Amino acid sequence: MRDTKLFETILRLEAPWHISRVELDTDGQCIELCVEHGADVRWPCPECAAELACRDHAEERIWRHLDTCQFQTLVRARVPRVKCPTHGVRQVRVPWAEVRSRFTLLMERLVIDLILQCSTVIGACRIARITWDEAWGVMARAVARGRARIVARPVPYVGVDEKAFRKGHRYHTIVCDLERSTVEFVAEDRRTESLAACYAQLTDDQRTALKAVALDMWEPYISATRGGPTRRRYQNRVRSFHIMREMTKAVDTVRNRNTERFPAPVTSLR
């Protein structure tokens, strides 16, 4: 098998894309894959999918791919641009990478797997030989892809809590599906608006299906749950509670009452 065909198979390239040449730099321990496309190709507009002729090409871009043995592998290509009557000049999408990413999709998948398995992000960065900012960019795109696949479904029992990140009391609001143990919503800070934004995005079916919200006694969360755009729909069906705090208070109350009513007997040491 020729080297170009080998890497086309690895990259899963299909017409009109093909690898024109493979360049090996043994001193720099790098392999470069030069990707080109056929002539007279009509490209879909990335906004409306209208098929258009190539207007020109953007400057050459480079994407980091999975390493080949110990060699770092790079993909080089000049991406076509089209002029859409509705959306103007747009750069077409390439099948091997996300928009504005400097990594191939397969490389991003490896980075996500490393982050999930390593105890720290920086540890995954060292293995993949990428920077901290690059790793966070990969994670942001992975989250965006996951959110794009989310289908609105009923969530009868919701859990709300805050999560502190780093130092300086920097909080995020986390909303979970208590039955499926999945994160449904994340917002910055822990204000009333943070949780209200979650309720505002619910569909009518989701609002009707909601039976209970479990949250702590943080007043902004209580205000968001009892008021806002969801107030009329299910205000009387939502209860806020912090189980451990209330149970502890109840136990202390009962113990204090019993101590007053039934004081411990005085025993003699004789």
C-alpha positions as MATLAB code, in Angstrom:
seq = 'MRDTKLFETILRLEAPWHISRVELDTDGQCIELCVEHGADVRWPCPECAAELACRDHAEERIWRHLDTCQFQTLVRARVPRVKCPTHGVRQVRVPWAEVRSRFTLLMERLVIDLILQCSTVIGACRIARITWDEAWGVMARAVARGRARIVARPVPYVGVDEKAFRKGHRYHTIVCDLERSTVEFVAEDRRTESLAACYAQLTDDQRTALKAVALDMWEPYISATRGGPTRRRYQNRVRSFHIMREMTKAVDTVRNRNTERFPAPVTSLR';
ca = [
       0.000    0.000    0.000;
       1.324    3.446   -0.900;
       1.955    5.839    1.963;
      -0.625    8.319    0.630;
      -3.309    5.631    0.485;
      -2.363    4.421    3.958;
      -2.850    7.839    5.521;
      -6.011    8.505    3.521;
      -7.433    5.373    5.096;
      -6.260    6.383    8.569;
      -7.735    9.884    8.184;
     -10.882    8.435    6.586;
     -10.557   10.812    3.654;
     -13.024   10.505    0.803;
     -13.432   12.296   -2.528;
     -12.954   15.099   -3.324;
     -10.183   15.130   -0.697;
      -6.971   13.144   -1.104;
      -3.387   13.178    0.167;
      -1.075   14.442   -2.556;
       2.188   13.680   -0.747;
       3.708   12.613    2.571;
       6.774   14.454    3.849;
       9.000   12.843    6.471;
      11.345   14.933    8.658;
      13.450   12.476   10.632;
      15.505   15.194   12.338;
      12.394   17.005   13.541;
      10.556   13.705   14.142;
       7.566   14.942   12.155;
       5.360   13.649    9.344;
       3.415   16.127    7.225;
       0.369   15.052    5.215;
      -0.409   17.430    2.338;
      -4.153   17.273    1.611;
      -5.683   18.607   -1.605;
      -9.018   18.365   -3.393;
     -10.117   17.596   -6.926;
     -10.962   20.175   -9.578;
     -14.432   21.488  -10.483;
     -15.889   20.567   -7.105;
     -19.047   22.266   -5.870;
     -18.977   22.884   -2.136;
     -21.883   23.222    0.303;
     -22.265   26.534    2.099;
     -21.626   25.806    5.802;
     -24.701   27.871    6.729;
     -27.408   26.750    4.294;
     -25.798   23.794    2.408;
     -26.340   25.440   -0.985;
     -23.835   23.954   -3.449;
     -21.481   26.582   -4.842;
     -18.331   26.789   -6.892;
     -14.995   27.477   -5.202;
     -14.366   31.232   -4.992;
     -10.800   31.046   -3.668;
      -8.786   29.403   -0.883;
      -7.958   30.476    2.634;
      -4.331   30.534    3.727;
      -2.769   27.149    4.362;
      -3.675   25.695    7.740;
      -2.054   22.992    9.831;
      -3.835   20.503   12.094;
      -2.208   18.215   14.640;
      -3.142   14.556   14.112;
      -2.454   11.404   16.117;
       1.243   10.576   16.327;
       2.631    8.008   13.883;
       4.893    5.838   16.018;
       7.136    8.377   17.789;
       6.682   11.016   15.051;
       4.300   13.937   15.405;
       1.854   13.975   12.490;
       0.549   17.186   10.910;
      -2.122   17.728    8.270;
      -1.649   20.610    5.809;
      -4.362   21.980    3.517;
      -5.725   25.119    1.898;
      -9.463   25.172    2.553;
     -11.793   26.399   -0.223;
     -14.072   29.376    0.277;
     -17.442   29.946   -1.387;
     -19.539   33.054   -1.936;
     -23.102   32.374   -0.865;
     -25.805   34.786   -2.117;
     -27.374   34.691    1.339;
     -24.452   34.396    3.752;
     -21.580   35.923    1.810;
     -18.051   34.511    1.713;
     -17.706   31.411    3.883;
     -14.959   28.855    4.397;
     -16.188   25.314    3.775;
     -15.948   22.695    6.483;
     -13.336   19.975    6.343;
     -14.240   16.386    7.333;
     -11.242   15.825    9.593;
     -11.581   18.740   12.040;
     -13.996   21.093   13.793;
     -14.309   24.748   12.826;
     -11.482   26.885   14.289;
      -9.749   23.835   15.754;
      -6.038   23.158   15.248;
      -6.475   19.431   15.915;
      -8.104   16.653   13.937;
     -11.219   15.072   15.423;
      -9.326   11.865   16.171;
      -6.639   13.830   18.018;
      -9.268   15.667   20.047;
     -10.833   12.333   20.977;
      -7.471   11.106   22.278;
      -6.979   14.290   24.316;
     -10.419   13.900   25.931;
      -9.668   10.263   26.801;
      -6.356   11.284   28.377;
      -8.000   14.042   30.437;
     -10.631   11.591   31.708;
      -7.995    9.049   32.722;
      -5.383   11.404   34.186;
      -5.736   12.961   37.625;
      -4.905   16.429   36.267;
      -5.298   18.284   32.984;
      -1.616   19.163   32.976;
      -0.780   15.445   33.123;
      -2.796   14.825   29.965;
      -1.067   17.819   28.349;
       2.351   16.311   28.999;
       1.414   12.980   27.461;
      -0.237   14.532   24.394;
       2.440   17.254   24.098;
      -0.052   20.097   23.978;
      -0.473   23.305   25.978;
      -2.949   23.988   28.765;
      -4.917   26.411   26.545;
      -5.089   23.850   23.750;
      -6.466   21.254   26.163;
      -9.177   23.632   27.377;
     -10.078   24.430   23.775;
     -10.491   20.716   23.068;
     -12.715   20.329   26.136;
     -14.848   23.339   25.170;
     -15.485   21.911   21.714;
     -16.291   18.487   23.189;
     -18.860   20.057   25.516;
     -20.371   21.998   22.600;
     -20.700   18.792   20.564;
     -22.316   17.026   23.505;
     -24.787   19.848   24.118;
     -25.705   19.880   20.434;
     -26.750   16.224   20.739;
     -28.946   16.781   23.803;
     -32.632   16.058   23.264;
     -35.097   17.755   25.595;
     -36.671   15.137   27.884;
     -38.716   15.226   31.096;
     -36.706   15.497   34.329;
     -39.065   14.857   37.275;
     -36.486   15.238   40.039;
     -33.842   17.953   39.856;
     -30.888   18.566   42.163;
     -29.247   21.986   42.470;
     -25.969   22.807   44.182;
     -23.017   25.144   43.883;
     -19.452   24.107   43.134;
     -16.431   26.161   44.175;
     -13.603   26.403   41.652;
     -10.068   27.430   42.582;
      -9.597   30.134   45.192;
     -11.486   33.334   45.893;
     -14.963   31.794   46.270;
     -15.540   31.442   42.551;
     -18.747   29.429   42.229;
     -20.723   27.695   39.487;
     -24.312   26.478   39.689;
     -24.780   22.802   38.813;
     -28.204   21.332   37.955;
     -28.524   17.519   37.835;
     -31.075   14.891   36.940;
     -31.307   12.975   40.216;
     -32.690    9.805   38.622;
     -30.159    9.507   35.787;
     -27.220   11.101   37.651;
     -26.465   13.413   34.730;
     -25.519   17.103   34.626;
     -28.269   19.033   32.847;
     -27.154   22.648   33.249;
     -24.138   24.668   34.397;
     -24.031   28.425   35.000;
     -21.475   30.835   36.381;
     -21.902   32.179   39.912;
     -24.661   31.162   42.352;
     -27.091   34.039   41.964;
     -30.824   33.932   41.396;
     -30.205   34.596   37.703;
     -27.842   31.608   37.503;
     -30.571   29.098   38.333;
     -33.374   31.108   36.717;
     -31.590   30.692   33.372;
     -32.019   26.923   33.716;
     -35.751   27.190   34.381;
     -36.193   29.653   31.516;
     -34.913   27.168   28.938;
     -37.304   24.376   29.931;
     -39.977   23.343   27.457;
     -43.650   23.257   28.464;
     -43.496   19.459   28.709;
     -40.452   19.623   30.984;
     -42.115   22.182   33.251;
     -45.217   20.014   33.534;
     -43.144   16.892   34.305;
     -41.080   18.510   37.078;
     -42.147   17.147   40.462;
     -39.471   18.246   42.949;
     -36.294   20.294   43.226;
     -33.680   19.352   45.831;
     -31.499   22.288   46.833;
     -29.813   23.771   49.856;
     -31.119   26.743   51.812;
     -29.250   29.311   49.700;
     -31.757   32.149   49.297;
     -30.982   33.002   45.622;
     -31.744   29.394   44.635;
     -34.983   29.414   46.617;
     -36.027   32.685   44.967;
     -35.245   31.365   41.491;
     -37.220   28.169   42.144;
     -40.284   29.822   43.665;
     -40.397   32.733   41.242;
     -39.405   33.685   37.729;
     -40.877   32.210   34.549;
     -41.750   28.881   36.227;
     -43.707   30.300   39.157;
     -47.247   29.835   37.829;
     -46.561   26.411   36.380;
     -45.438   24.470   39.448;
     -44.777   26.760   42.386;
     -46.901   24.691   44.748;
     -45.225   21.421   43.699;
     -41.631   22.464   44.391;
     -40.041   22.046   47.794;
     -36.560   23.181   48.771;
     -34.678   21.265   51.398;
     -31.273   20.417   52.714;
     -31.778   16.991   54.262;
     -28.690   16.686   56.416;
     -28.967   20.180   57.891;
     -32.624   19.776   58.818;
     -32.083   16.285   60.235;
     -29.190   17.510   62.365;
     -31.276   20.399   63.706;
     -34.161   18.042   64.482;
     -31.904   15.602   66.353;
     -30.361   18.446   68.378;
     -33.819   19.769   69.288;
     -35.078   16.378   70.488;
     -31.876   15.738   72.450;
     -32.057   19.118   74.206;
     -35.700   18.607   75.135;
     -35.017   15.147   76.553;
     -32.057   16.470   78.522;
     -34.285   19.102   80.166;
     -37.113   16.660   80.925;
     -34.979   13.711   81.962;
     -31.749   14.978   83.496;
     -29.014   12.427   83.996;
     -29.112   10.874   87.528;
     -26.416   11.915   89.978;
     -24.422    8.872   90.964;
     -22.314    8.526   94.076;
     -18.703    7.514   93.894;
     -18.841    5.887   97.323;
];
